[in-house]
């Protein structure tokens, strides 16, 4: 499987480092880190589907929204305990993932991206109209049960969730299954030619991605305690997820994580200078330039940097 | 009934104008320009700035918006589309990022709050019991004029025929002595101008806000998907299908559902007939 001891050492170091962090930094930084953690989960989920198989999804907020809305409605309107509502939310998101899979069996590339965008817009309009007594209509919902109190606890929960997902995805991608998923992104016909069922592989990718999105969405809404359709089914939210994955580097696990943290902290540091939505101007410009110059993201830049360093040493 | 017919015709005319520039790019370059909605937004804001903030004549406002649209089209083709040559998904992602950057730029310059655009031509006319503003009537007439003009341009002029040739087969066109690069550049320019002018009317139909680019983009996407590879006449037909669909839904079901059926139409067509209702057609 290509595992080396230093892989585990690096992961171990990261895990210990992240769990020790609340001892060092302030609560404000921790709150920012919580957002970064959830963004990392969403970016990993996007990457499992779009980064690997090449089926670019412009509708990821659709999946996250299904997870978030399901658990929010269950806990708030029907008083279902969280232990039941979150698994149900994940299940619903996976069913929604299968729904998105249907068009992917026939179309790909630009058309697939557009149909996912249509899914997102469809859900955005539907939640406001269908049963507003359940979904809260245009205003959304507030007063949803929160799982943790205080910044440190929220941080531990989100970090544990994020690292668990990251490590399990990393292990999964090391298997032959992961290799096959990446192969679909390179050449779907030759994967089929090698005797593998691309339909099954794609179904697996969609389900895994939906599961992570559902988990992330459900825990996120139980952290925030509120949700609003305009904030959730928004192209800006989609942009944040995609850019986090692209910026860090697609088809890696550490890439979307780095991208998410980079993005969240950059936006946070820009806040004193540009308080409102103008921050996205600087952010988007950086993302666009980096994407045009190095579509493989920060991870690739670092890797090249190391390579040229090594070369310098041997020469 | 008559009211639905009139409203439908007017809205569809506007939609046809909005979607035309998007279809044009898709038909020539096979690229989906997701920053197309941003052209409309910039066009609308430019018109607002020239005619309402500076108090210049309204026609000048439209002209400035159109020129800026052409410029944006040129720049986008040169800097993004040509650099990422051939990679459609990369172009889509980068134009999506660009759209968000332009949105943030608009917030930076004009602020976050939405602005009401004064009607380009004030006044209301009563047609068979339905009150129609001159503004949207003019928008529809101009949109028809522009579409007819574009149709004539593509069919009758040398450049237009070269555009047709590139849309059919870029390599074949190059062998026949057409520079596909130049044709692409011209097409991006025309598309930008169409988008900016469409934006002026769209903004006067709704209002100016930094997030106004999403709705027209979705409409353009719907037209392209439902119609198939964009022919000018196909665009016109599909714009009417979508326009009437929305008007009928608003009149008979509920105003909030107006976009739902458009989305269902997109998903349905993509799943059952990915090549679109009219299939592959020349421009």
Interface residues (C-beta under 8 A of the other chain):
Chain A: X54 X56 X58 X102 X103 X106 X107 X109 X110 X111 X113 X114 X115 X117 X118 X119 X121 X122 X125 X126 X128 X129 X235 X236 X239 X242 X243 X246 X274 X276 X277 X278 X279 X280 X281 X283 X284 X285 X287 X288 X291 X292 X295
Chain B: X32 X80 X83 X84 X88 X89 X90 X92 X93 X94 X96 X97 X98 X99 X100 X101 X103 X104 X105 X107 X108 X112 X210 X214 X218 X221 X222 X225 X254 X256 X257 X259 X260 X263 X264 X266 X267 X270 X271 X274
